[in-house]
Structures are given as C-alpha cells and as structure tokens.
Amino acid sequence: MIEFVLIRSVKVGNLSSGTTEHNIKEFFSFCGEVESIDIQPNEHSAYVTFKDPQGVETAVLLSVGCEFCRPVSHH
C-alpha cells in the first residue's frame, strides 16, 4: 500500500519577539488560506498550517522577504 502525505504546514523560524499571530496571518495570507498558526515563543518560531498544500510551496518562496523574521547569523 502506498500512502501519500500532503504537507500543509511550514515552520517559520527566527521570529522577532514582537511578532503576533495577526502579523504572520497577514503576511502568509498571500500564499493561500491559513488554517491555523501555532506560535512557539520560547523558540522564536511558529507553525503555519494552510488549508491547501500548495500554500506551503508559495510560503517557502515568500518567506525570503519576511519583514518580521530576523536574519540568521552564521558563525
């Protein structure tokens, strides 16, 4: 038996401390209908779940310009 899993969630990391659910929903609404947002404040991240799996593909491309995401520093 083959089982296909459609990915509908993305993890957005390195969020600034002032980022709200409203900020995230507004930003990612261009990708498709956002079903839920689960903010992980201790990890400075959030899980964004879309109603349609195609929203994930668009979100990955759009997140490059994320205005409330902090740049990741490499050591």
TAVEN-V324842 format. One record per pair of residues at least 24 apart in sequence whose C-alpha atoms are under 10 Angstrom apart, sorted by sequence separation. I is the first residue (numbers start at 0). GAP is how many residues later the second one is. D is the distance in whole Angstrom. If there is no record, write none. Layout:
i=I gap=GAP d=D
i=I gap=GAP d=D
This chain:
i=14 gap=24 d=10
i=16 gap=24 d=7
i=23 gap=24 d=8
i=30 gap=24 d=5
i=31 gap=24 d=8
i=44 gap=24 d=9
i=8 gap=25 d=10
i=14 gap=25 d=10
i=15 gap=25 d=9
i=16 gap=25 d=9
i=18 gap=25 d=9
i=20 gap=25 d=9
i=29 gap=25 d=9
i=30 gap=25 d=7
i=43 gap=25 d=9
i=7 gap=26 d=10
i=8 gap=26 d=9
i=10 gap=26 d=10
i=14 gap=26 d=9
i=17 gap=26 d=10
i=18 gap=26 d=10
i=19 gap=26 d=10
i=28 gap=26 d=9
i=30 gap=26 d=8
i=31 gap=26 d=8
i=43 gap=26 d=10
i=7 gap=27 d=9
i=8 gap=27 d=9
i=9 gap=27 d=10
i=10 gap=27 d=9
i=11 gap=27 d=9
i=12 gap=27 d=9
i=16 gap=27 d=7
i=18 gap=27 d=10
i=20 gap=27 d=10
i=27 gap=27 d=9
i=30 gap=27 d=5
i=31 gap=27 d=9
i=8 gap=28 d=9
i=10 gap=28 d=10
i=11 gap=28 d=10
i=14 gap=28 d=9
i=15 gap=28 d=7
i=16 gap=28 d=10
i=27 gap=28 d=10
i=29 gap=28 d=8
i=30 gap=28 d=6
i=13 gap=29 d=8
i=14 gap=29 d=5
i=15 gap=29 d=9
i=29 gap=29 d=8
i=30 gap=29 d=9
i=12 gap=30 d=8
i=13 gap=30 d=5
i=14 gap=30 d=6
i=27 gap=30 d=9
i=28 gap=30 d=9
i=30 gap=30 d=9
i=12 gap=31 d=6
i=13 gap=31 d=6
i=14 gap=31 d=8
i=27 gap=31 d=7
i=30 gap=31 d=8
i=11 gap=32 d=9
i=12 gap=32 d=4
i=13 gap=32 d=9
i=26 gap=32 d=9
i=27 gap=32 d=10
i=29 gap=32 d=9
i=11 gap=33 d=5
i=12 gap=33 d=7
i=10 gap=34 d=7
i=11 gap=34 d=5
i=12 gap=34 d=9
i=27 gap=34 d=8
i=10 gap=35 d=6
i=11 gap=35 d=6
i=26 gap=35 d=9
i=27 gap=35 d=8
i=9 gap=36 d=8
i=10 gap=36 d=5
i=11 gap=36 d=7
i=26 gap=36 d=9
i=8 gap=37 d=10
i=9 gap=37 d=6
i=10 gap=37 d=6
i=8 gap=38 d=6
i=9 gap=38 d=5
i=10 gap=38 d=9
i=26 gap=38 d=10
i=27 gap=38 d=9
i=8 gap=39 d=5
i=9 gap=39 d=7
i=26 gap=39 d=8
i=7 gap=40 d=8
i=8 gap=40 d=4
i=9 gap=40 d=9
i=26 gap=40 d=9
i=7 gap=41 d=5
i=8 gap=41 d=6
i=26 gap=41 d=9
i=6 gap=42 d=9
i=7 gap=42 d=5
i=8 gap=42 d=9
i=23 gap=42 d=9
i=6 gap=43 d=9
i=7 gap=43 d=7
i=8 gap=43 d=9
i=23 gap=43 d=10
i=7 gap=44 d=6
i=8 gap=44 d=8
i=22 gap=44 d=10
i=23 gap=44 d=8
i=6 gap=45 d=9
i=7 gap=45 d=4
i=9 gap=45 d=9
i=10 gap=45 d=10
i=22 gap=45 d=8
i=23 gap=45 d=10
i=5 gap=46 d=9
i=6 gap=46 d=6
i=7 gap=46 d=8
i=8 gap=46 d=9
i=9 gap=46 d=6
i=5 gap=47 d=6
i=6 gap=47 d=9
i=7 gap=47 d=7
i=8 gap=47 d=6
i=9 gap=47 d=9
i=11 gap=47 d=10
i=4 gap=48 d=10
i=5 gap=48 d=9
i=6 gap=48 d=10
i=7 gap=48 d=6
i=8 gap=48 d=10
i=10 gap=48 d=10
i=11 gap=48 d=9
i=19 gap=48 d=10
i=6 gap=49 d=7
i=7 gap=49 d=9
i=9 gap=49 d=8
i=10 gap=49 d=10
i=18 gap=49 d=7
i=5 gap=50 d=10
i=6 gap=50 d=9
i=8 gap=50 d=9
i=9 gap=50 d=8
i=12 gap=50 d=10
i=17 gap=50 d=8
i=18 gap=50 d=8
i=11 gap=51 d=8
i=14 gap=51 d=9
i=15 gap=51 d=10
i=16 gap=51 d=9
i=14 gap=52 d=10
i=15 gap=52 d=6
i=16 gap=52 d=10
i=14 gap=53 d=6
i=15 gap=53 d=6
i=16 gap=53 d=10
i=11 gap=54 d=9
i=13 gap=54 d=9
i=14 gap=54 d=5
i=15 gap=54 d=6
i=13 gap=55 d=6
i=14 gap=55 d=6
i=15 gap=55 d=10
i=12 gap=56 d=7
i=13 gap=56 d=6
i=14 gap=56 d=9
i=11 gap=57 d=8
i=12 gap=57 d=9
i=13 gap=57 d=7
i=12 gap=58 d=10
i=13 gap=58 d=7
i=12 gap=59 d=9
